Amino acid sequence: MEQKLNRQEASEAVQDYGWRFLLGTFRTSVPVASLAQAVGLAADAVAVCGDDADRHLRVDVRPDRVVLTLQTSDRATVTTRDVELARRISAAADRSGLLTQPDIGTGAPRSVQLVEIAIDALDIAGIRPFWKAVLGYAGEAGAEGPEDPLVDPVGEGPAVWFQQMDRARPQRNRIHFDICVPHDEASRRLETALAAGGRLVSATRAPAFWVLADLEGNEACITTWQGRDG
């Protein structure tokens, strides 16, 4: 029986396998030496997932790495089944002399992450149909309400979610990026953003999110799963 996991349970369940919990998914990266090796690893991952592959696994194959994502797709969340599949995939990679890892402090270009676009709105139900149409997006599984987030149905673009405003704020940017990183990558990403000329706008909701701004006041958030349960 597949059991839904809360954020703490999800994070702890896969951390030792080299995966990280990000926005309702498990994600890992595997460095490879060639596209042929990447394709071979992808095939191994599909094989160990068996009949569950289509429902749970997404694979991004590159010549230098394979990025693997697990989620119980029809529930838009992670379950105990995804934990078992993460364990199997990591074991299969290990048998091939490869390593599942979140790319934190390894010299990789960046850690595993997911990006969302947040749109501030006074009338979410009024603007959501436009963004759904213009992007060609859809609602998440089981979440097609008038104020629910939108996702790319083919899994290429960032998700879009809507933040309720209580009043118009014309001097503040109304669209910003949320960069969801592993909980153990957040401090590093925060430090590098501040060193690059950013400023900290707010840390009152940390470690759920930190609000940063560039030199002209355009905002972005570094987010993690922490501080959201309970």
Secondary structure, DSSP 8 states (H G I E B T S, - for coil): ---B--HHHHHHHHGGGT-EEETTEEEEEEE-SSHHHHHHHHHHHHHHHGGGHHHHEEEEE-SSEEEEEE-BTTTTB-BHHHHHHHHHHHHHHHHTT---B--SSSS-SS---EEEEEEEES-HHHHHHHHHHHHT-EEBTTB-STT--EE-TTS-S-EEEEEE-SS--TTS-SEEEEEE--TTTHHHHHHHHHHTT-EEEE-TTTTTEEEEE-TT--EEEEE-STT---
